[in-house]
């Protein structure tokens, strides 16, 4: 009788979701099984594997502004006057010989000057291109700019995977999943790991696979959830016509009753974790529409971000990120997939920067005025940089040196750290790896990366791998 019980239960779950569907069964797993089952027999609310934390945290949450496609550091945050002097001349072979290059392999390599003038911004004198007027004027003294990043991947998808999971091998947990597993979720009615994707008008549109926010070998309850910028933010979150909250409640109660019977028969932990997700999904039917309804935001907030919301733009997503942060979402990742500039880099980088500049400055300003920047980490960056050599009038992929910056959450404000060589090719001063970034972020959240591991296939697996990642203490306030 066990096998038919299992089949009947799974068939029921697959066909009776009414308006919750696959969202409740895969993307969002248990948040509060106790609320769904007062007897406490189902999975309790997850409060984190690290309890207590390794040390006192400076930050509670992360908002990662992911500039997908490979933003050119040379035209944005890493000025190279020497490269400008040698514009059009052959790149010295001593710089490029034996180096991994993507599409320029075997081609003539000529220097390509920075395409936009730079200036010093703020009291800290941060060097940034003039295409960042809002960031420069309002936020330069909040930014901690690191110009000495390097990565291991030369192509987009493995580079995204490496930046998100610490390895180029698919199937490992994303950083947001690691945080949910280690820290638990603050919100009982919203996912703890939310992803939003926007698209602009410039450059090639970088595809972003859902595996970039997958939970990997961690339980599915720690997987990220993609919110859409227009329409229903989560598929099936709205009830179809004729389905009332009472009828929806009846479905959830019936699922829980069947779950209890099946759990007694099969003793399968996935039954408790998966089916109790119906309770979170039920609560999301009221919490998500409230989150997305921005009509009560004051006009000065709309003016600050440059959006009325609800249009799927990066600016709209930044406003939603602030609202998610206020409501307890632990890890929020905003992809803007418009930075793949193999051609027309001058015009396209200026256009793409304009699509995000005001909104990022608004997000930092808004968090600061709500006294939330101090415990919210802002991360800004791409999967890699772009070459100092020309690809026509664009730039190719580049892994040996690029820029990221951070703000809030314990990072030192108004600081520049590290450097590339005079061509912008190699990170040469205070080099920082992707694993170092992960280790530093974890430390600000109260986690010792070297002690944060999960046994997988007989090995102690970590977000930061085994290559000797370090916390970059020089970046910390």
C-alpha positions as CSV (number, residue, x, y, z in Angstrom):
1,X,0.0,0.0,0.0
2,X,2.9,2.3,0.4
3,X,3.6,2.8,-3.3
4,X,0.0,3.7,-4.2
5,X,-0.1,6.2,-1.3
6,X,3.0,7.9,-2.6
7,X,1.6,8.1,-6.2
8,X,-1.7,9.4,-5.1
9,X,-0.2,12.1,-3.0
10,X,2.2,13.3,-5.8
11,X,-0.6,13.2,-8.4
12,X,-2.8,15.2,-6.1
13,X,0.0,17.8,-5.5
14,X,0.6,18.1,-9.2
15,X,-3.0,18.7,-10.2
16,X,-4.7,20.5,-7.3
17,X,-2.6,23.6,-6.9
18,X,-5.5,25.8,-8.1
19,X,-3.6,29.1,-8.4
20,X,-0.3,28.1,-6.6
21,X,0.9,25.4,-9.0
22,X,4.6,24.6,-9.4
23,X,5.6,27.7,-7.4
24,X,4.6,26.0,-4.2
25,X,6.1,22.7,-5.0
26,X,9.6,23.6,-6.2
27,X,10.8,27.1,-6.0
28,X,9.6,28.1,-2.6
29,X,9.9,25.5,0.1
30,X,9.2,25.6,3.8
31,X,9.3,28.8,5.6
32,X,6.9,28.2,8.5
33,X,5.7,24.7,8.8
34,X,4.7,25.3,12.4
35,X,2.2,27.9,11.3
36,X,0.8,25.4,8.8
37,X,0.7,22.6,11.4
38,X,0.1,23.7,15.0
39,X,0.9,20.2,16.2
40,X,4.5,20.7,15.2
41,X,4.7,17.4,13.4
42,X,5.7,19.0,10.1
43,X,9.0,20.8,9.4
44,X,9.5,23.8,11.8
45,X,10.5,27.2,10.5
46,X,14.1,27.2,9.5
47,X,16.1,29.4,11.7
48,X,19.5,28.8,10.2
49,X,22.2,26.1,10.4
50,X,24.6,28.6,12.1
51,X,23.0,29.3,15.4
52,X,24.8,31.2,17.0
53,X,26.8,32.8,14.2
54,X,30.5,32.6,14.2
55,X,30.8,36.3,15.2
56,X,28.6,39.4,15.5
57,X,27.3,40.5,12.1
58,X,27.5,44.0,10.7
59,X,24.9,43.3,8.0
60,X,21.6,41.5,7.8
61,X,21.0,41.4,4.1
62,X,22.5,41.7,0.6
63,X,21.3,43.5,-2.5
64,X,23.4,42.4,-5.4
65,X,23.2,44.7,-8.5
66,X,24.4,42.3,-11.2
67,X,25.5,44.0,-14.4
68,X,25.2,40.9,-16.7
69,X,27.2,40.7,-19.8
70,X,30.6,42.0,-18.6
71,X,30.8,45.7,-17.9
72,X,33.9,47.4,-19.3
73,X,35.9,48.6,-16.3
74,X,38.1,50.7,-18.5
75,X,35.2,52.9,-19.7
76,X,33.5,53.2,-16.3
77,X,35.6,53.0,-13.1
78,X,39.2,52.3,-14.1
79,X,40.8,55.2,-16.0
80,X,43.9,54.4,-18.0
81,X,45.7,57.5,-19.4
82,X,48.6,55.3,-20.8
83,X,46.1,53.3,-22.8
84,X,44.6,56.5,-24.2
85,X,48.1,57.6,-25.3
86,X,48.6,54.4,-27.2
87,X,45.2,54.2,-28.8
88,X,45.3,52.4,-32.1
89,X,48.9,51.1,-31.6
90,X,49.7,47.4,-31.1
91,X,49.2,46.1,-27.6
92,X,52.7,45.1,-26.2
93,X,53.1,41.4,-26.6
94,X,54.6,41.2,-23.2
95,X,51.1,42.0,-21.8
96,X,49.1,39.5,-23.8
97,X,51.4,36.6,-24.7
98,X,50.1,33.3,-23.4
99,X,47.0,35.0,-22.0
100,X,43.5,33.5,-22.3
101,X,41.4,35.6,-24.8
102,X,37.9,34.9,-26.0
103,X,37.0,36.0,-29.5
104,X,40.2,38.0,-30.2
105,X,42.4,34.9,-30.1
106,X,44.7,35.0,-33.1
107,X,43.7,38.5,-34.2
108,X,45.6,41.7,-34.3
109,X,45.5,43.3,-30.8
110,X,45.4,47.1,-30.8
111,X,45.1,49.4,-27.8
112,X,41.6,50.9,-27.4
113,X,41.4,54.0,-25.3
114,X,38.9,54.7,-22.6
115,X,35.8,56.0,-24.4
116,X,34.6,58.5,-21.8
117,X,36.3,61.2,-19.8
118,X,36.9,60.6,-16.1
119,X,36.7,63.0,-13.2
120,X,37.1,63.0,-9.4
121,X,33.8,62.7,-7.4
122,X,32.9,63.5,-3.8
123,X,35.1,64.5,-0.9
124,X,36.9,61.2,-1.3
125,X,37.9,62.0,-4.9
126,X,36.7,58.7,-6.4
127,X,37.8,58.3,-10.0
128,X,34.7,57.5,-12.1
129,X,33.7,58.2,-15.7
130,X,31.4,61.1,-16.3
131,X,28.6,58.7,-17.5
132,X,27.8,58.2,-13.7
133,X,26.4,61.7,-12.8
134,X,24.0,60.5,-10.1
135,X,26.3,58.0,-8.5
136,X,29.2,60.4,-8.6
137,X,27.3,63.4,-7.2
138,X,25.3,61.5,-4.5
139,X,27.1,58.3,-3.6
140,X,30.9,58.5,-4.4
141,X,31.6,58.9,-0.7
142,X,29.6,55.8,0.2
143,X,31.3,53.5,-2.4
144,X,34.2,51.1,-1.8
145,X,35.6,50.6,-5.3
146,X,37.8,47.5,-5.9
147,X,39.8,47.7,-9.2
148,X,41.8,44.5,-8.9
149,X,39.3,41.7,-9.4
150,X,40.1,38.6,-11.4
151,X,38.0,35.5,-12.2
152,X,38.6,32.0,-13.6
153,X,36.1,32.0,-16.5
154,X,36.3,33.7,-19.9
155,X,32.8,33.0,-21.2
156,X,29.5,34.3,-19.9
157,X,27.7,31.3,-18.5
158,X,30.5,29.7,-16.6
159,X,31.6,33.2,-15.4
160,X,28.0,33.8,-14.1
161,X,28.1,30.4,-12.4
162,X,31.5,31.1,-10.8
163,X,30.4,34.5,-9.6
164,X,27.2,33.1,-8.1
165,X,28.3,29.8,-6.7
166,X,32.1,29.9,-6.4
167,X,32.7,27.2,-9.0
168,X,32.2,26.9,-12.8
169,X,30.5,23.5,-12.4
170,X,26.7,23.7,-12.6
171,X,24.7,22.3,-9.8
172,X,26.2,24.1,-6.8
173,X,24.2,26.4,-4.5
174,X,24.1,30.1,-5.2
175,X,25.3,32.5,-2.6
176,X,21.8,33.5,-1.7
177,X,21.0,29.8,-1.0
178,X,24.0,29.5,1.2
179,X,22.9,32.5,3.2
180,X,19.4,31.3,3.7
181,X,20.7,27.9,4.8
182,X,23.2,29.5,7.2
183,X,21.1,32.4,8.5
184,X,17.5,31.5,8.0
185,X,14.8,33.8,6.7
186,X,13.5,36.9,8.5
187,X,10.2,37.1,6.6
188,X,7.4,34.5,7.1
189,X,5.3,35.7,4.2
190,X,8.0,36.4,1.5
191,X,10.8,34.3,0.1
192,X,14.2,34.9,1.6
193,X,16.0,34.9,-1.7
194,X,14.5,36.9,-4.6
195,X,15.8,37.6,-8.1
196,X,14.5,40.1,-10.6
197,X,15.8,40.6,-14.2
198,X,15.5,43.7,-16.4
199,X,16.5,44.4,-20.0
200,X,17.6,47.7,-21.6
201,X,18.0,49.0,-25.1
202,X,21.8,48.7,-25.6
203,X,24.2,45.9,-26.4
204,X,23.5,42.2,-26.7
205,X,20.9,40.8,-24.3
206,X,22.7,38.5,-21.9
207,X,20.7,35.3,-21.2
208,X,20.4,34.4,-17.5
209,X,19.6,30.8,-16.6
210,X,17.5,30.0,-13.5
211,X,20.3,27.7,-12.3
212,X,22.1,30.9,-11.3
213,X,19.8,31.1,-8.2
214,X,19.5,27.3,-7.7
215,X,20.0,25.7,-4.3
216,X,22.2,22.9,-5.7
217,X,22.8,20.2,-3.2
218,X,21.1,22.2,-0.4
219,X,17.4,21.4,0.2
220,X,15.1,23.1,-2.3
221,X,13.7,25.4,0.3
222,X,16.8,27.6,-0.1
223,X,16.3,28.2,-3.8
224,X,15.9,31.7,-5.2
225,X,12.6,32.8,-6.5
226,X,12.3,35.0,-9.6
227,X,9.9,37.9,-9.4
228,X,8.7,39.3,-12.7
229,X,8.5,43.1,-13.2
230,X,5.2,43.2,-14.9
231,X,1.9,41.3,-14.5
232,X,1.8,38.7,-11.7
233,X,5.2,38.9,-10.0
234,X,5.1,35.1,-9.3
235,X,3.2,32.8,-11.6
236,X,-0.2,31.7,-10.3
237,X,0.0,34.0,-7.3
238,X,-3.5,35.4,-8.2
239,X,-6.5,33.2,-7.8
240,X,-8.5,32.5,-11.0
241,X,-12.1,33.8,-11.2
242,X,-14.4,32.0,-8.9
243,X,-11.7,30.9,-6.4
244,X,-12.2,32.7,-3.1
245,X,-9.6,32.8,-0.2
246,X,-11.8,30.4,1.7
247,X,-11.7,27.8,-1.1
248,X,-8.0,28.3,-1.4
249,X,-7.7,27.8,2.4
250,X,-9.6,24.5,2.0
251,X,-7.1,23.3,-0.6
252,X,-4.2,24.1,1.7
253,X,-5.9,22.3,4.6
254,X,-6.7,19.3,2.5
255,X,-3.1,19.1,1.3
256,X,-1.8,19.3,4.9
257,X,-4.2,16.5,6.0
258,X,-3.0,14.3,3.1
259,X,0.6,15.2,3.9
260,X,0.1,14.0,7.5
261,X,-1.2,10.6,6.4
262,X,1.6,10.2,3.8
263,X,4.3,11.3,6.2
264,X,3.2,8.7,8.7
265,X,3.3,6.0,6.0
266,X,6.5,7.0,4.2
267,X,8.5,9.0,6.7
268,X,9.9,11.1,3.8
269,X,11.3,14.5,5.0
270,X,10.5,16.0,1.6
271,X,6.8,15.5,2.2
272,X,6.9,17.9,5.1
273,X,9.2,20.4,3.5
274,X,7.4,20.5,0.1
275,X,3.8,20.4,1.1
276,X,4.0,22.9,3.9
277,X,5.1,25.4,1.2
278,X,1.5,25.7,0.4
279,X,1.2,27.7,3.6
280,X,3.8,30.2,2.5
281,X,2.3,30.4,-0.9
282,X,-1.1,31.0,0.6
283,X,0.3,33.9,2.7
284,X,2.1,35.2,-0.4
285,X,-1.2,35.7,-2.1
286,X,-1.7,38.7,0.1
287,X,1.9,39.7,0.9
288,X,3.2,39.8,-2.7
289,X,0.4,42.0,-4.1
290,X,1.0,44.4,-1.2
291,X,4.7,44.4,-1.9
292,X,4.1,45.2,-5.6
293,X,1.5,47.9,-5.0
294,X,3.7,51.0,-4.8
295,X,0.8,53.5,-5.2
296,X,1.3,54.7,-1.6
297,X,4.9,55.6,-2.2
298,X,5.3,59.4,-2.0
299,X,6.0,61.4,-5.2
300,X,9.5,62.3,-4.1
301,X,10.4,58.6,-4.0
302,X,9.2,58.1,-7.6
303,X,11.2,61.2,-8.6
304,X,14.2,59.9,-6.8
305,X,14.2,56.5,-8.6
306,X,12.9,57.9,-11.9
307,X,10.0,55.4,-12.2
308,X,6.4,55.0,-11.2
309,X,7.0,51.3,-10.7
310,X,5.5,48.3,-12.3
311,X,7.2,48.6,-15.7
312,X,9.8,45.9,-15.3
313,X,12.7,48.4,-15.6
314,X,15.8,48.3,-13.5
315,X,14.6,51.4,-11.7
316,X,11.3,49.7,-10.8
317,X,13.2,46.7,-9.6
318,X,15.5,48.8,-7.4
319,X,12.4,50.3,-5.7
320,X,11.0,46.8,-5.2
321,X,14.4,45.7,-3.8
322,X,14.1,48.4,-1.1
323,X,10.6,47.2,-0.3
324,X,11.7,43.6,-0.1
325,X,14.6,44.6,2.2
326,X,12.2,46.4,4.5
327,X,10.0,43.3,4.7
328,X,12.9,41.0,5.6
329,X,14.1,39.4,2.4
330,X,17.6,38.2,3.1
331,X,19.2,38.2,-0.4
332,X,18.0,40.2,-3.4
333,X,19.7,40.0,-6.8
334,X,18.9,42.4,-9.6
335,X,20.2,41.4,-13.0
336,X,20.4,44.0,-15.7
337,X,21.3,42.0,-18.8
338,X,22.5,44.8,-21.1
339,X,26.3,45.0,-20.7
340,X,27.6,42.7,-23.5
341,X,29.3,45.3,-25.6
342,X,31.3,43.7,-28.4
343,X,30.6,46.6,-30.6
344,X,29.7,50.3,-30.4
345,X,31.1,50.3,-26.8
346,X,31.2,54.1,-26.5
347,X,27.5,54.7,-27.2
348,X,26.3,51.4,-25.6
349,X,28.1,51.8,-22.3
350,X,26.9,55.3,-22.0
351,X,23.3,54.2,-22.7
352,X,23.4,51.3,-20.3
353,X,25.0,53.3,-17.6
354,X,22.1,55.8,-18.0
355,X,19.6,53.0,-17.5
356,X,21.0,52.1,-14.1
357,X,22.8,55.2,-12.7
358,X,19.9,57.1,-11.2
359,X,18.2,54.1,-9.8
360,X,21.3,52.8,-8.0
361,X,22.0,56.2,-6.5
362,X,18.4,56.3,-5.5
363,X,18.5,52.9,-3.8
364,X,21.6,53.9,-1.8
365,X,20.1,57.3,-0.8
366,X,16.8,55.7,0.1
367,X,18.3,53.0,2.3
368,X,20.5,55.6,4.0
369,X,17.6,57.9,4.8
370,X,15.7,54.9,6.3
371,X,18.8,54.0,8.4
372,X,19.0,50.7,6.5
373,X,22.3,51.2,4.6
374,X,24.3,50.4,7.7
375,X,23.1,46.8,7.8
376,X,22.5,46.3,4.0
377,X,25.3,45.3,1.7
378,X,25.1,46.7,-1.8
379,X,27.2,44.8,-4.4
380,X,27.7,46.1,-7.9
381,X,29.6,44.3,-10.6
382,X,29.7,41.9,-13.6
383,X,30.9,38.4,-14.2
384,X,34.1,39.8,-15.7
385,X,35.4,42.9,-17.5
386,X,36.3,43.8,-21.1
387,X,39.6,43.9,-22.9
388,X,41.8,47.0,-23.3
389,X,42.2,45.8,-26.9
390,X,39.7,46.7,-29.6
391,X,37.2,44.4,-31.1
392,X,36.2,46.6,-33.9
393,X,34.7,49.5,-32.0
394,X,33.8,47.2,-29.0
395,X,35.7,45.1,-26.5
396,X,36.0,41.3,-25.9
397,X,35.6,39.3,-22.7
398,X,38.3,39.8,-20.1
399,X,39.0,37.9,-16.9
400,X,42.5,39.1,-15.7
401,X,41.4,42.4,-14.3
402,X,38.1,44.2,-13.6
403,X,36.2,46.3,-11.1
404,X,33.4,45.8,-8.6
405,X,32.2,48.1,-5.8
406,X,30.4,47.8,-2.5
407,X,28.5,50.1,-0.2
408,X,26.9,49.9,3.2
409,X,26.8,46.9,5.6
410,X,30.3,47.4,7.1
411,X,32.3,48.3,4.0
412,X,34.6,51.3,4.3
413,X,33.0,54.2,2.5
414,X,34.8,56.5,0.0
415,X,37.6,54.1,-0.6
416,X,39.5,52.8,-3.6
417,X,41.4,49.6,-3.4
418,X,43.7,47.7,-5.7
419,X,44.7,48.4,-9.3
420,X,45.3,47.0,-12.7
421,X,48.4,47.7,-14.8
422,X,48.7,50.8,-16.9
423,X,46.8,49.1,-19.7
424,X,43.9,47.8,-17.5
425,X,44.9,44.3,-18.4
426,X,46.2,42.5,-15.3
427,X,45.2,43.0,-11.7
428,X,48.6,43.8,-10.2
429,X,48.0,45.6,-6.8
430,X,46.1,44.0,-3.9
431,X,44.5,41.3,-6.1
432,X,41.1,40.1,-5.1
433,X,39.5,36.9,-6.3
434,X,35.8,35.9,-6.5
435,X,36.3,33.6,-3.6
436,X,37.8,36.6,-1.6
437,X,34.6,38.6,-2.4
438,X,32.4,35.7,-1.1
439,X,34.6,35.3,2.0
440,X,34.4,39.0,2.8
441,X,30.6,39.2,2.3
442,X,30.1,36.2,4.5
443,X,32.3,37.7,7.3
444,X,30.1,40.9,7.3
445,X,27.1,38.6,7.8
446,X,28.7,36.9,10.8
447,X,30.0,33.8,9.0
448,X,33.5,32.4,9.0
449,X,33.7,31.0,5.4
450,X,36.3,28.4,6.4
451,X,33.9,26.9,8.9
452,X,30.7,27.1,6.8
453,X,30.5,23.8,4.9
454,X,28.1,21.1,3.9
455,X,29.0,17.5,3.4
456,X,28.4,16.6,-0.3
457,X,29.6,13.4,-2.0
458,X,31.9,12.7,0.9
459,X,33.6,16.2,0.9
460,X,33.1,19.3,3.0
461,X,31.9,21.7,0.3
462,X,32.1,25.5,0.8
463,X,31.0,28.5,-1.1
464,X,34.6,29.7,-1.1
465,X,36.2,26.4,-2.2
466,X,39.5,25.1,-0.9
467,X,41.9,27.5,-2.8
468,X,42.7,29.7,0.2
469,X,40.1,32.5,0.1
470,X,40.7,35.4,2.4
471,X,38.6,38.1,4.0
472,X,39.8,41.4,2.5
473,X,39.9,43.2,5.9
474,X,41.3,46.4,4.3
475,X,37.8,47.0,2.8
476,X,36.0,46.8,6.2
477,X,35.0,49.9,8.2
